[in-house]
Amino acid sequence: MSAIDVQQLTKVYPVAIKQPGLSGTLRHFFQRDYRQVKAVNEVSFHIEPGEVVGFLGPNGAGKTTTLKMLTGLIYPSSGQVRVAGQVPFQRQRAFLEQITLVMGQKQQLIWDLPALDSLRINGAIYDLSSQELRQRIHELAEMLDIADKLTQPVRKLSLGERMKAEMLAALLHHPKVLFLDEPTLGLDVNAQMAVRKFLQLYNQRYQATIVLTSHYMADITALCDRVLLIYQGQLIYDGSLDRLVERFAPYREVTAELAAEVSADVLSAYGEIQSIDGCKVVLLVKREDLTTKVSQALAQLPVQDLTVADPPIEDVIGRVFDAGSV
Ligand SMILES: Nc1ncnc2c1ncn2[C@@H]1O[C@H](COP(=O)(O)OP(=O)(O)OP(=O)(O)O)[C@@H](O)[C@H]1O
């Protein structure tokens, strides 16, 4: 059985239209006109247990709306969803016990109390015995390296420590399916890495399924075997990151260190110029022309060093979204 099954999922939001000015406000009060915003449009995918999947898209693409439907916070307008065999919007206990949702910009811990107190409340909600609760807090706190911070009021924790404590609270019931919306938002590089490491460990230890959205590509490349690209509510790609680069970046990035400066006119014969910084040049070369262009460059230019790489994944995805279609 798939961990997540989504078929033709659609969400349409009715949005009230208000004319400007006082008369518009008065009219709006008595008679409202609505327009329909299709935030998610016939999206289908399946995710197997234990998979870690990145959900990518520009602002307003429909990622959060999809996560909200997958966690049962909102009803779909049409289509089917099953998560851990359950229908999310029915909000059955058997469903809630198996999932969690972490939103980077929202918090569940009580600001003025130590995290430990909020964890005790969660333990009671999930009917954990005091021994079970102690053992789970101990285990997760070790994994997150946060044990010594749990007795301080949450408001005194750093952002990174708070995020770790939030994770602990969200995972106390050992969910099998994790939905994470921007879990590393605003964290510094070290805290981002700590959260990523923890998620890897949790995934391995509990064979948990993880779906995450992030605007930090480092999160996606470190964690996700598979990515879903969503654009204007539609799923435009479902597959591995490598295949995404091959499919949407039909070029490679060639960086050359030259012994002397060479004019842009001459360099443009070898590829599309990405940047020239004195003797360091970066060119984009079509994959099929790579061998020919690189051998020509080596023979004809004063090359001291040359490297060939895929372009940064941010650039590839940016180009896909700029192009606006597949
Ligand atoms: N409650 C709502 N009522 C009306 N429209 C909404 C509502 N929630 C979201 N939308 C609209 O639906 C679209 C998708 O929004 P959503 O929050 O799902 O995007 P997102 O991909 O998560 O974006 P971001 O990366 O900025 O968080 C946007 O056009 C947004 O304005």
The ligand as a Tripos MOL2 file, in Angstrom:
@<TRIPOS>MOLECULE
LIG
   31    33     1     0     0
SMALL
NO_CHARGES

@<TRIPOS>ATOM
      1 N1         -7.4750   30.6420    1.9320 N.pl3     1 LIG1
      2 C1         -7.2450   31.0780    0.6960 C.ar      1 LIG1
      3 N2         -8.1920   31.7920    0.0460 N.ar      1 LIG1
      4 C2         -7.9910   32.2310   -1.2100 C.ar      1 LIG1
      5 N3         -6.8730   31.9840   -1.9420 N.ar      1 LIG1
      6 C3         -5.8820   31.2940   -1.3410 C.ar      1 LIG1
      7 C4         -6.0220   30.7970   -0.0010 C.ar      1 LIG1
      8 N4         -4.8890   30.1300    0.3220 N.ar      1 LIG1
      9 C5         -4.0860   30.1960   -0.7650 C.ar      1 LIG1
     10 N5         -4.6790   30.9040   -1.7580 N.ar      1 LIG1
     11 C6         -4.1380   31.1510   -3.1030 C.3       1 LIG1
     12 O1         -3.8480   29.8890   -3.6990 O.3       1 LIG1
     13 C7         -2.6210   29.9300   -4.4170 C.3       1 LIG1
     14 C8         -1.6650   28.8770   -3.8820 C.3       1 LIG1
     15 O2         -1.2550   29.2540   -2.5690 O.3       1 LIG1
     16 P1         -0.2960   28.3310   -1.6730 P.3       1 LIG1
     17 O3         -0.1890   28.9790   -0.3230 O.co2     1 LIG1
     18 O4         -0.7740   26.9360   -1.7080 O.co2     1 LIG1
     19 O5          1.0880   28.4510   -2.4650 O.3       1 LIG1
     20 P2          2.5460   27.9630   -2.0730 P.3       1 LIG1
     21 O6          3.0670   27.1870   -3.2360 O.co2     1 LIG1
     22 O7          2.5570   27.2770   -0.7540 O.co2     1 LIG1
     23 O8          3.3300   29.3540   -1.9830 O.3       1 LIG1
     24 P3          4.5470   29.8070   -0.9960 P.3       1 LIG1
     25 O9          5.7870   29.1660   -1.5110 O.co2     1 LIG1
     26 O10         4.5490   31.3020   -1.2100 O.co2     1 LIG1
     27 O11         4.1720   29.4240    0.4000 O.co2     1 LIG1
     28 C9         -2.1250   31.3680   -4.3110 C.3       1 LIG1
     29 O12        -2.5590   32.0590   -5.4530 O.3       1 LIG1
     30 C10        -2.8140   31.8970   -3.0640 C.3       1 LIG1
     31 O13        -3.0170   33.2950   -3.1500 O.3       1 LIG1
@<TRIPOS>BOND
     1     1     2 1
     2     2     3 ar
     3     2     7 ar
     4     3     4 ar
     5     4     5 ar
     6     5     6 ar
     7     6     7 ar
     8     6    10 ar
     9     7     8 ar
    10     8     9 ar
    11     9    10 ar
    12    10    11 1
    13    11    12 1
    14    11    30 1
    15    12    13 1
    16    13    14 1
    17    13    28 1
    18    14    15 1
    19    15    16 1
    20    16    17 2
    21    16    18 1
    22    16    19 1
    23    19    20 1
    24    20    21 2
    25    20    22 1
    26    20    23 1
    27    23    24 1
    28    24    25 2
    29    24    26 1
    30    24    27 1
    31    28    29 1
    32    28    30 1
    33    30    31 1
@<TRIPOS>SUBSTRUCTURE
     1 LIG1         1 GROUP 0 **** ****
